[in-house]
Amino acid sequence: MNIFYRFYCRAFQTVFKIALPILPYRNPKIVKGLSGIPEILVSENKKKPLIVTDEGLVRFGLVARLTNELEAAGVNFAVFDKTVANPTTDNVEEARRVYTEENCDCLIGFGGGSSMDCAKAVGARLARPKKPLSKMKGILKVRKKIPLLIAVPTTAGTGSETTLAAVIVDSRTRHKYAVNDFPLIPRYAVLDASVTLSLPPFITATTGMDALTHAVEAYIGRSTTRKTRKEAEEAVALIFGNLGRAYDDGSDVSARQNMLQGSYLAGCAFTKSYVGYVHAIAHSLGGAYNVPHGLANAVILPIMLEAYGKKIHKKLARLAVAAGIAEKSEAPAAAAKKFIDAVKDMKKRFGIGDAFAEIREEDIDKLSRYAAKEGNPLYPVPVLMNAKQLKKYYYILQEKKQ
């Protein structure tokens, strides 16, 4: 990377780190069950929420658990159930039309990261009706209060219930980008393990490793605080202690609740300390090929941890101690290797591969540019890389054809 651009990136990141104490970050208020939502609506004087979700959650009866609570409390509501994996700008506009036509006055994002991100983007468009999402990508471009947003995660992974980001795919270009601004942080996060019990084992695994990626990238970056480091360490401990249990026994309520808490803490950490090139590469694959985000992160994570090398050994060693797989007395390099090996072992146990058949040779230049544009200068990564340097990892991730 050019030395002048490297200086610019680090200066940009330093300014944001210095500004952290005065920026209007906030954590959502935690609600432990769906039964608390009607009370929230009454307290906030809201009459009709739009539930933003997807068809699968309706089909499996999970949305009915929420709508039954609302009906029992006499709350009117509308449902938008057309959210797709990696929600698109067209998706957002369709949901916004339903919100307006149904005279809704607040939003409930019910589902995985896609549903919550779609709800956030709807809120942004309602706050800025004359401004397309493409003009709000990047940071601090919404700058207006959105309607009340309640987030109900049905997977323990995305952390979207805590963050200021909505990740959207441009319907025309298939470019995936984030809209980042403080008004997008949900006011309430409903952490109810009962809505995660029917999650298939593979989705449990990939979304759990998504949460692990959030915690790790937040921790190894250069813009951490004492609080975000503590949140990330606690998240890693919860994920290592509970993901395998949740994967093996889908009805283990304790493991599911602990995973929700771990995902929430990881989300709080990366909202302030950001992520890194694992996410940048994963977003490019999600936009181009619709690769599920948690799966992409799980595959990429150990590759990038090894790429950062000794720059992150001390930090990974501390995470290894938090995860219970290393002792404080161990050499950082040895403990860091244990952590990376443990991530690889988790992938193997959960049946997660090491490459993607979707990656086409002719796309790699464009994908690496997208990743570099997302990552630089915003992400305070341990080692800066430009598009040319990031290309290497797409070749590593490319499944070799026989």
C-alpha positions, 0 to 999 in steps of 0.5 A: 500500500502507498505510504501516503494512503497508509498514513491517511488510513491510520490518521482517519482511524485515529480521529474516530478513536479519539472521538469515541467518548463523545460520539452518541453510541448507545446500547439498546435496552434489553428485553428478555421475551416477546411478551414485553413488546406490547408494553414497549409499544404502549410506553412509546405511544405506538399504535401499529408496527410493521413487522419486517421478516422473511417467508421462512420464519412465517412458514415455520410459525416463529412470526406467529409467536410474536403476532399472537402476543400482539393480538392478545394485547389488542395491538394492530400490526402489518407484516412484510415477509419478503425479506431476502438473504442479503436484502436489496434496495428493491426489497427495502423500497417494497417494505417501505411502501407497505409501511406507508400504505398500512399507516404504520408508526414503528418497526419490528425487525424479526429474524436474522441480520437480513430482516433487521438490516432491512428494517433499519434501511426502511427506517433510514428511507422513512427518515430521508424520503428524498435520499436513496440508500446509495447516497447514504452508504458510508458513515453518518449520512442519515442524520435524522431520527428514524421511527421506533425500531425494535429488533428481535434476533432469531439467530445468535450471530449477526449482532444487528440488534446492537449496531448502527449498520444496515448492510444492503445490496444494490439491486442493479449493481449487486454491490453490497454496502453498509449504511452506518449512522447512530439513528439506526441503532435499535431502541430495544433488543428482544433476546428470547431464546425460544425463537431460536430453538428451531434453528437448523444445526448448520445455521446455528453453527454459521451464525454463531461463528459470525458472532465469533468473527465480530468479537475477534475482529473488534478485539484485534483492531486498533480502535478498542476501548477497555469496555469493547475489549471486555465485551469481546472477551466475554462474547468469546467465552460464551461462544466457545462455551455454548456454540457446540452445545447449541449445535448438538442439542437444538432444544438446549435453552440455556445454550441458546440464551447464552449464545444470544447474549454472546452475540449481543456483546460481540455486536456491542464491541464491533459497533464501536471498534469496527470489524476488518477484512474478514467482513470486507471480503465476506460482504463482497461475496455476499453481494456478488454470489449471495453467499450467506454472511455467517458462512462467509465469515466462518470460512474466511476468519482463520485465513485472515488471522494467519495473514495478520501474523505476529501483529495479533499474537498477543491479542489472540493469546488473550482471547485464547485464555478467555476461551479456556484453551490456553493459560496466561503463562503460555507464549503469545505465539503458541496461544495464538496458534491454539486459538486459530487451530480451535477456530479451524476445529470448530469449522471442521466439526460443523461441516464448514468448508474452506472455499467457495465454488461460486468465485469466478476468476474474472470477478476477483479484481472487482471483488478485491476492489469492493473489499478494499473500498469497504475496509479502507480507511474505516476499518482499523485493521492490524495490517493494512492491505490494498486491493492488490494485496487482498486479491491473494485471499480470493484465490485462496478461497477459490474452490479449485475445479477438478 
